[in-house]
Amino acid sequence: MRMTILAISIVLLVTRAATAQRVGDCVVVTPESALLKTGTESVGTIGKGNILLVKQVKADWLWVTFRDGRTPLKGWINRRDVISFENALDFFSDEIRRNPDARVYAIRGMIHTSKHDHESALKDFNESLWLGPNSADVLYFRGSVWRIKGDLDNAIADFTEAIRNDSVQPSYYNDRGYVWAEKGDHDKAIADYNEAIRLGPGEAIRFANRGTAWNAKREFEKAIADYNEVIRLDPKFPNVRRSLALILAACPNPEIRDGKRAIEHATAACQSAAWADAGDIFALAAAYAEAGDFKNAVMWQKYAVDIAPKAKQDFCRSVLVLYEGEKPYRGVVAK
């Protein structure tokens, strides 16, 4: 079983300090490898520097969850094999002072990243790459920091080099695809998402990303197919429900539009966000308009105007005018 250093996308979710004493805390593996088990059976070993989420505490054992870049894992780990997340930076800095090592620099770089100290993270990843071979993982981590900082060209360069060193990691292709999409090159993005899905077909986020790229290219049927696959794999993607609802409500192709289904998906998105997201409310209003229920379309669009960010309120008002005139939204506001 391949246990890599935890992917940066998971590290970025760590925002809370931990003591390893309570459910919901985060801990970091300190030995070169630590045993993870369920009952008396071993699940595998987890490498140094991986960040785990504590789900249950039982004496000296912690039930934790972990993702190795491909497969989510869970099991019991002994308390002696981890350190609280809040103390991890000092722990690994002490290790570097005693013995500068490429891998420990990479671990500390990820901890800096999780603390949103991106400049320190870049310095550590650079040092790691200088001290050791061009590790695909470290290149991927550094590329992820470049992406966060908005340096898309350096991000693509690092992701490409990571792929050159290890061509079977779906996250490398997925994240490079995301950067291509940010640069507006949706064809290259789709090519990378295709490869990510081929290598790891069970991850809903990859279908969601590809669906968004198809949507940007106005290839709506392909977008719908990918969004439906996301919902099949994991219904916890309200933004996908919103996007699907908008296609079904506002697509220029009448053969694709379906007001009833649009209402269903938009309602689900609104429920997931506790009826507090203006984008979801906007989609619901558009769905009612497509279904011919302009009374509800107007009501929900007024609510969208009320809760929308200030920069989007004028646009929302212009769409409200459409519904008050009993005209549906088609993605471009009629003048």
C-alpha positions as CSV (number, residue, x, y, z in Angstrom):
1,M,0.0,0.0,0.0
2,R,1.4,3.4,-1.0
3,M,1.3,5.9,1.8
4,T,2.4,9.3,0.5
5,I,2.7,12.5,2.4
6,L,-0.8,13.9,2.7
7,A,-2.0,15.8,-0.4
8,I,-2.1,19.5,-0.1
9,S,-5.8,19.7,-0.8
10,I,-6.4,17.8,2.5
11,V,-3.8,19.8,4.4
12,L,-5.5,23.0,3.5
13,L,-8.6,21.8,5.3
14,V,-6.7,21.8,8.6
15,T,-7.6,25.1,10.3
16,R,-7.9,24.1,13.9
17,A,-5.2,23.4,16.4
18,A,-5.2,20.0,18.1
19,T,-4.4,18.4,21.4
20,A,-5.1,14.8,20.4
21,Q,-7.4,14.6,23.4
22,R,-10.8,15.3,21.7
23,V,-12.8,14.2,18.8
24,G,-12.3,16.6,15.9
25,D,-8.7,17.3,16.7
26,C,-5.9,16.9,14.2
27,V,-2.7,15.1,14.9
28,V,0.6,14.5,12.9
29,V,2.5,11.2,12.6
30,T,6.0,11.5,14.0
31,P,7.8,8.1,13.5
32,E,9.0,7.0,10.0
33,S,5.9,4.7,9.9
34,A,3.0,4.2,12.3
35,L,0.6,1.2,12.4
36,L,-3.0,1.8,11.5
37,K,-5.4,-1.0,12.4
38,T,-9.0,-2.1,12.9
39,G,-9.4,-4.4,15.9
40,T,-6.5,-6.9,15.6
41,E,-6.0,-6.5,11.9
42,S,-3.5,-4.1,10.4
43,V,-4.8,-1.6,7.7
44,G,-1.3,-0.6,6.8
45,T,1.3,2.0,7.9
46,I,1.1,5.7,7.7
47,G,4.3,7.7,7.0
48,K,5.8,10.5,9.0
49,G,4.2,13.9,8.6
50,N,0.7,12.8,7.6
51,I,-2.1,14.7,9.2
52,L,-5.0,12.7,10.7
53,L,-8.4,13.7,11.9
54,V,-9.4,12.2,15.3
55,K,-12.9,10.7,15.2
56,Q,-12.9,8.7,18.5
57,V,-10.7,8.4,21.5
58,K,-10.2,5.2,23.5
59,A,-7.5,5.2,26.2
60,D,-4.2,5.3,24.3
61,W,-5.8,4.7,20.9
62,L,-7.2,7.2,18.5
63,W,-9.7,6.3,15.7
64,V,-8.5,8.5,12.8
65,T,-9.3,9.1,9.2
66,F,-6.7,9.7,6.5
67,R,-6.4,10.0,2.8
68,D,-3.3,8.8,1.0
69,G,-4.0,10.6,-2.2
70,R,-6.2,7.9,-3.7
71,T,-8.1,6.1,-1.0
72,P,-9.7,7.3,2.2
73,L,-8.5,5.1,5.2
74,K,-9.6,4.9,8.8
75,G,-8.5,2.9,11.8
76,W,-6.8,3.0,15.2
77,I,-3.4,4.6,15.8
78,N,-1.5,4.7,19.1
79,R,-1.2,8.0,20.8
80,R,2.5,7.7,21.1
81,D,2.9,7.8,17.3
82,V,1.4,11.3,16.9
83,I,1.8,14.8,18.0
84,S,-0.8,17.5,18.3
85,F,-1.1,19.7,15.2
86,E,-0.4,22.9,17.2
87,N,3.0,21.5,18.3
88,A,4.0,20.0,14.9
89,L,5.8,23.1,13.5
90,D,8.2,23.2,16.5
91,F,8.7,19.5,16.5
92,F,9.8,19.3,12.8
93,S,11.8,22.6,13.1
94,D,13.8,20.9,15.9
95,E,14.4,17.9,13.6
96,I,15.6,20.2,10.8
97,R,18.1,21.9,13.3
98,R,19.5,18.5,14.3
99,N,19.6,17.0,10.8
100,P,18.5,19.0,7.7
101,D,16.6,16.5,5.6
102,A,14.6,16.9,2.4
103,R,11.6,15.0,3.6
104,V,11.3,16.9,6.9
105,Y,11.6,20.2,5.0
106,A,8.6,19.0,2.8
107,I,6.6,18.1,5.9
108,R,7.3,21.5,7.5
109,G,6.3,23.1,4.2
110,M,3.0,21.5,4.3
111,I,2.4,22.6,7.9
112,H,3.3,26.2,6.9
113,T,0.8,25.8,4.1
114,S,-2.0,24.7,6.4
115,K,-1.2,27.7,8.5
116,H,-1.5,29.9,5.4
117,D,2.1,30.9,5.6
118,H,2.8,30.4,1.9
119,E,6.1,32.2,1.7
120,S,7.6,30.0,4.4
121,A,6.0,27.0,2.6
122,L,7.7,27.8,-0.7
123,K,11.1,28.2,1.1
124,D,10.8,24.8,2.7
125,F,9.7,23.1,-0.6
126,N,12.5,24.8,-2.4
127,E,15.0,23.6,0.2
128,S,13.5,20.1,0.0
129,L,14.0,19.9,-3.7
130,W,17.5,21.3,-3.5
131,L,18.6,18.8,-0.8
132,G,16.9,15.7,-2.4
133,P,15.8,14.3,-5.8
134,N,12.9,16.0,-7.6
135,S,10.2,14.3,-5.6
136,A,6.9,14.3,-7.4
137,D,5.0,14.9,-4.2
138,V,7.0,17.9,-3.3
139,L,6.7,19.4,-6.8
140,Y,2.9,18.8,-6.5
141,F,2.8,20.5,-3.1
142,R,4.8,23.5,-4.3
143,G,2.6,23.7,-7.4
144,S,-0.4,23.9,-5.1
145,V,1.1,26.8,-3.2
146,W,1.8,28.6,-6.5
147,R,-1.8,28.1,-7.4
148,I,-3.0,29.5,-4.1
149,K,-0.8,32.6,-4.7
150,G,-2.2,33.0,-8.2
151,D,1.0,32.2,-10.0
152,L,-0.6,29.9,-12.6
153,D,2.4,29.5,-14.9
154,N,4.6,28.2,-12.1
155,A,1.8,26.0,-10.8
156,I,1.5,24.3,-14.2
157,A,5.3,24.0,-14.5
158,D,5.4,22.2,-11.1
159,F,2.4,20.0,-11.8
160,T,3.8,19.0,-15.2
161,E,7.2,18.1,-13.7
162,A,5.4,16.1,-11.0
163,I,3.5,14.2,-13.7
164,R,6.8,13.6,-15.5
165,N,8.2,11.9,-12.4
166,D,5.0,10.0,-11.4
167,S,2.4,9.7,-14.2
168,V,-0.1,7.6,-12.3
169,Q,-1.3,10.1,-9.6
170,P,-4.8,11.4,-10.5
171,S,-4.6,14.4,-8.2
172,Y,-1.6,15.8,-10.2
173,Y,-3.7,15.8,-13.4
174,N,-6.8,17.0,-11.7
175,D,-5.1,20.0,-10.1
176,R,-3.2,20.9,-13.3
177,G,-6.6,20.7,-15.1
178,Y,-8.0,23.1,-12.6
179,V,-5.2,25.6,-13.3
180,W,-5.7,25.3,-17.1
181,A,-9.4,26.1,-16.4
182,E,-8.4,29.2,-14.4
183,K,-6.3,30.3,-17.4
184,G,-9.3,29.8,-19.7
185,D,-8.0,26.8,-21.6
186,H,-10.9,24.4,-21.1
187,D,-9.7,21.9,-23.7
188,K,-6.4,21.3,-21.8
189,A,-8.4,21.2,-18.6
190,I,-10.7,18.5,-19.9
191,A,-7.8,16.5,-21.2
192,D,-6.3,16.5,-17.7
193,Y,-9.6,15.7,-16.0
194,N,-10.1,12.8,-18.4
195,E,-6.8,11.3,-17.3
196,A,-7.5,12.0,-13.6
197,I,-10.9,10.2,-14.0
198,R,-9.3,7.3,-15.8
199,L,-6.7,6.8,-13.0
200,G,-9.2,7.4,-10.2
201,P,-12.8,7.1,-11.3
202,G,-14.4,7.1,-7.9
203,E,-13.7,10.7,-7.0
204,A,-16.7,13.0,-7.5
205,I,-14.7,16.2,-7.5
206,R,-13.0,15.2,-10.8
207,F,-16.4,14.8,-12.5
208,A,-17.5,18.1,-11.0
209,N,-14.5,19.9,-12.4
210,R,-14.9,18.3,-15.8
211,G,-18.6,19.2,-15.8
212,T,-17.7,22.8,-15.1
213,A,-15.3,22.8,-18.0
214,W,-17.9,21.3,-20.3
215,N,-20.4,24.0,-19.1
216,A,-17.9,26.7,-19.9
217,K,-17.6,25.3,-23.4
218,R,-21.4,25.3,-23.6
219,E,-21.4,21.6,-24.2
220,F,-24.4,21.2,-21.9
221,E,-25.3,17.6,-22.4
222,K,-21.7,16.5,-21.4
223,A,-21.9,18.8,-18.4
224,I,-25.2,17.3,-17.3
225,A,-23.8,13.8,-17.6
226,D,-20.8,14.7,-15.4
227,Y,-22.9,16.5,-12.8
228,N,-25.3,13.5,-12.6
229,E,-22.3,11.3,-12.0
230,V,-21.2,13.6,-9.1
231,I,-24.6,13.3,-7.5
232,R,-24.5,9.5,-7.9
233,L,-21.1,9.3,-6.3
234,D,-21.6,11.9,-3.6
235,P,-24.7,14.1,-3.1
236,K,-22.6,16.5,-0.9
237,F,-21.9,18.9,-3.7
238,P,-24.6,21.6,-3.6
239,N,-22.7,23.8,-6.1
240,V,-23.1,21.0,-8.6
241,R,-26.9,20.9,-7.9
242,R,-27.0,24.6,-8.5
243,S,-25.1,24.3,-11.8
244,L,-27.2,21.5,-13.0
245,A,-30.4,23.4,-12.1
246,L,-29.2,26.5,-14.1
247,I,-28.5,24.4,-17.2
248,L,-31.9,22.7,-16.9
249,A,-33.6,26.1,-16.4
250,A,-31.7,28.4,-18.7
251,C,-30.0,26.4,-21.4
252,P,-30.6,27.9,-24.9
253,N,-31.5,24.4,-26.2
254,P,-35.1,23.7,-25.4
255,E,-34.6,20.0,-25.6
256,I,-32.3,20.1,-22.6
257,R,-34.4,22.4,-20.4
258,D,-36.6,20.8,-17.8
259,G,-38.2,23.1,-15.2
260,K,-39.4,20.4,-12.9
261,R,-36.0,18.8,-12.5
262,A,-34.4,22.2,-12.3
263,I,-36.6,23.0,-9.3
264,E,-35.7,19.7,-7.6
265,H,-31.9,20.3,-7.9
266,A,-32.1,24.0,-7.0
267,T,-34.2,23.2,-3.9
268,A,-31.7,20.5,-2.8
269,A,-28.9,23.1,-3.2
270,C,-30.8,25.7,-1.2
271,Q,-31.5,23.2,1.6
272,S,-27.8,22.2,1.8
273,A,-26.9,25.9,2.3
274,A,-29.7,26.5,4.7
275,W,-31.4,28.9,2.2
276,A,-28.6,31.4,2.7
277,D,-26.7,31.3,-0.6
278,A,-27.7,33.9,-3.2
279,G,-26.4,31.7,-6.1
280,D,-28.6,28.8,-5.1
281,I,-31.7,31.1,-4.6
282,F,-31.0,32.6,-8.1
283,A,-31.0,29.1,-9.6
284,L,-34.3,28.3,-7.8
285,A,-35.9,31.4,-9.2
286,A,-34.7,30.6,-12.7
287,A,-36.1,27.1,-12.3
288,Y,-39.5,28.3,-11.4
289,A,-39.4,30.7,-14.3
290,E,-38.7,27.9,-16.7
291,A,-41.6,25.9,-15.2
292,G,-43.9,28.9,-15.9
293,D,-44.4,29.7,-12.2
294,F,-43.5,33.4,-12.3
295,K,-45.1,34.1,-9.0
296,N,-42.5,32.0,-7.2
297,A,-39.8,33.1,-9.6
298,V,-40.3,36.7,-8.6
299,M,-40.5,35.9,-4.9
300,W,-37.2,34.0,-4.9
301,Q,-35.5,36.4,-7.1
302,K,-36.4,39.3,-4.8
303,Y,-34.8,37.2,-2.0
304,A,-31.7,36.7,-4.2
305,V,-31.4,40.5,-4.6
306,D,-31.6,41.0,-0.9
307,I,-28.8,38.5,0.0
308,A,-26.6,38.8,-3.0
309,P,-23.2,40.5,-2.7
310,K,-23.4,44.2,-3.5
311,A,-21.4,43.7,-6.7
312,K,-24.1,41.3,-8.1
313,Q,-27.3,43.0,-6.9
314,D,-27.7,45.1,-10.1
315,F,-27.5,41.9,-12.2
316,C,-30.0,40.2,-9.9
317,R,-32.4,43.1,-10.3
318,S,-32.1,43.0,-14.1
319,V,-33.2,39.3,-14.0
320,L,-36.0,40.1,-11.6
321,V,-37.3,42.5,-14.3
322,L,-37.5,39.5,-16.7
323,Y,-39.6,37.5,-14.3
324,E,-41.9,40.4,-13.5
325,G,-42.5,40.5,-17.3
326,E,-43.1,36.8,-17.3
327,K,-40.0,36.1,-19.3
328,P,-37.6,33.2,-18.3
329,Y,-33.8,33.6,-17.8
330,R,-31.7,32.3,-20.7
331,G,-28.2,33.1,-19.4
332,V,-28.0,36.4,-21.2
333,V,-30.2,39.2,-19.8
334,A,-32.5,40.7,-22.4
335,K,-31.9,44.4,-23.0
